[in-house]
Amino acid sequence: MGEALMLARCGVSYVGLPLRLPVHRPDVTDEEARAIVAALAGSGAQAVLITYLSDAEEALALCRYLGVSGLQLHGNMPLAHAARLRAAAPELFVIKSLVIGTAPEADILAQAQAHAPLVDAFLTDTFDPASGASGATGKVHDWAVSARLARALPRPLILAGGLDADNVAEAIRTVQPGGVDAHTGLEDTQGRKDEALLRRFVTQARAAFAALGAAGLAKDCDSA
């Protein structure tokens, strides 16, 4: 919980809480995540559930239990379920992940365009064929793909995948996204968020967005 509050103090806009994951082990229980969401109230940072759940009702039930205001769909929720989710919870800020490297670019764009009326933003992340992980890989993908998607899609695009304090400014200049997301690139050798790295990341990101004449947002995955 202390880590989540540190993220808020550093100026992060959204704190991600990964649950129901097929590859990575969750860092917190449902009960701990719920306590983190409550602790973030009034901090300026909003909590987002990051999940691979594909059933609309199951995902919404978890969102309501946790009390989050945002949901990142990192799996393959069918369009019909995404539509049910949107109809049942129009107030929920829904982010659809697009994992670069899992399919041809044209297929990813088509998938995104189909989901666009049902979500509020997209997030591009990196697929690691070695581990099978889609996100939290610490690896960048081809930013040119994300740049083309950012221009083509009618919703804001959040850039993720291997971002850190050293490369976030270049990433923003290259892709011109609506926001940036970081996780492993802001951790120390024990896998905990490093406050100095966080503050430098946020400073670099804000300066890069300001140079583009945009506000931008910063998102991070919390682990405790």
Backbone hydrogen bonds, N-H to C=O, Kabsch-Sander energy under -0.5 kcal/mol:
donor,donor_aa,acceptor,acceptor_aa,energy
5,L,1,M,-2.0
6,M,2,G,-1.8
7,L,3,E,-2.1
8,A,4,A,-1.9
9,R,5,L,-2.3
10,C,6,M,-1.8
11,G,8,A,-1.5
12,V,7,L,-2.1
13,S,218,A,-2.0
14,Y,218,A,-1.8
15,V,46,Q,-3.0
16,G,14,Y,-0.5
16,G,220,D,-4.7
17,L,48,V,-3.0
19,L,50,I,-2.6
33,A,29,T,-2.6
34,R,30,D,-2.3
35,A,31,E,-1.8
36,I,32,E,-2.0
37,V,33,A,-2.4
38,A,34,R,-2.0
39,A,35,A,-2.1
40,L,36,I,-1.7
41,A,37,V,-0.6
41,A,38,A,-0.9
43,S,40,L,-2.6
46,Q,13,S,-2.5
48,V,15,V,-2.7
49,L,70,G,-2.4
50,I,17,L,-2.1
51,T,49,L,-0.6
51,T,72,Q,-2.3
52,Y,20,R,-1.4
56,A,54,S,-0.5
59,A,55,D,-2.5
60,L,56,A,-2.6
61,A,57,E,-2.3
62,L,58,E,-1.8
63,C,59,A,-2.3
64,R,60,L,-2.5
65,Y,61,A,-2.0
66,L,62,L,-2.5
67,G,63,C,-2.3
68,V,63,C,-1.3
69,S,47,A,-1.3
70,G,47,A,-1.2
71,L,93,F,-2.7
72,Q,49,L,-3.8
73,L,71,L,-0.6
73,L,95,I,-3.1
74,H,51,T,-3.0
74,H,72,Q,-1.0
75,G,51,T,-0.6
82,A,78,P,-2.4
83,A,79,L,-2.5
84,R,80,A,-1.8
85,L,81,H,-2.5
86,R,82,A,-2.3
87,A,83,A,-2.3
88,A,84,R,-2.3
89,A,85,L,-2.1
92,L,89,A,-1.6
93,F,69,S,-2.5
94,V,92,L,-0.9
95,I,71,L,-3.0
96,K,121,A,-2.4
97,S,73,L,-2.5
97,S,95,I,-0.6
98,L,123,L,-3.5
100,I,98,L,-0.8
100,I,125,D,-2.8
101,G,103,A,-0.6
102,T,99,V,-1.4
107,D,104,P,-0.5
108,I,104,P,-2.0
109,L,105,E,-2.5
110,A,106,A,-2.1
111,Q,107,D,-2.3
112,A,108,I,-2.3
113,Q,109,L,-2.7
114,A,110,A,-1.9
115,H,111,Q,-1.6
116,A,112,A,-1.5
118,L,115,H,-2.3
119,V,115,H,-0.7
119,V,116,A,-0.9
120,D,94,V,-2.8
121,A,94,V,-1.4
122,F,156,P,-2.7
123,L,96,K,-2.0
124,T,158,I,-2.2
125,D,98,L,-1.9
127,F,100,I,-1.7
128,D,133,A,-2.8
131,S,128,D,-0.5
132,G,128,D,-2.8
133,A,128,D,-0.6
135,G,126,T,-1.6
135,G,133,A,-0.7
143,W,141,H,-0.9
145,V,142,D,-1.2
146,S,142,D,-1.1
147,A,143,W,-2.5
148,R,144,A,-2.1
149,L,145,V,-2.2
150,A,146,S,-2.7
151,R,147,A,-1.7
152,A,148,R,-1.8
153,L,149,L,-2.3
158,I,122,F,-3.2
159,L,179,G,-2.7
160,A,124,T,-2.3
168,V,164,D,-1.7
171,A,167,N,-2.4
172,I,168,V,-2.3
173,R,169,A,-2.3
174,T,170,E,-2.3
175,V,171,A,-2.8
176,Q,172,I,-2.1
178,G,157,L,-3.1
179,G,157,L,-1.1
180,V,217,L,-2.5
181,D,159,L,-2.6
182,A,219,K,-2.1
186,L,183,H,-1.7
187,E,184,T,-1.6
188,D,192,R,-3.2
191,G,188,D,-1.9
194,D,186,L,-2.7
195,E,193,K,-0.6
198,L,194,D,-2.6
199,R,195,E,-2.6
200,R,196,A,-2.1
201,F,197,L,-2.6
202,V,198,L,-2.7
203,T,199,R,-2.3
204,Q,200,R,-2.7
205,A,201,F,-2.7
206,R,202,V,-2.7
207,A,203,T,-2.1
208,A,204,Q,-2.1
209,F,205,A,-2.6
210,A,206,R,-2.5
211,A,207,A,-1.9
212,L,208,A,-1.0
212,L,209,F,-0.5
213,G,209,F,-0.5
213,G,210,A,-1.1
214,A,209,F,-2.9
219,K,180,V,-2.3
220,D,14,Y,-2.1
221,C,182,A,-1.0
222,D,16,G,-3.2
222,D,220,D,-0.6
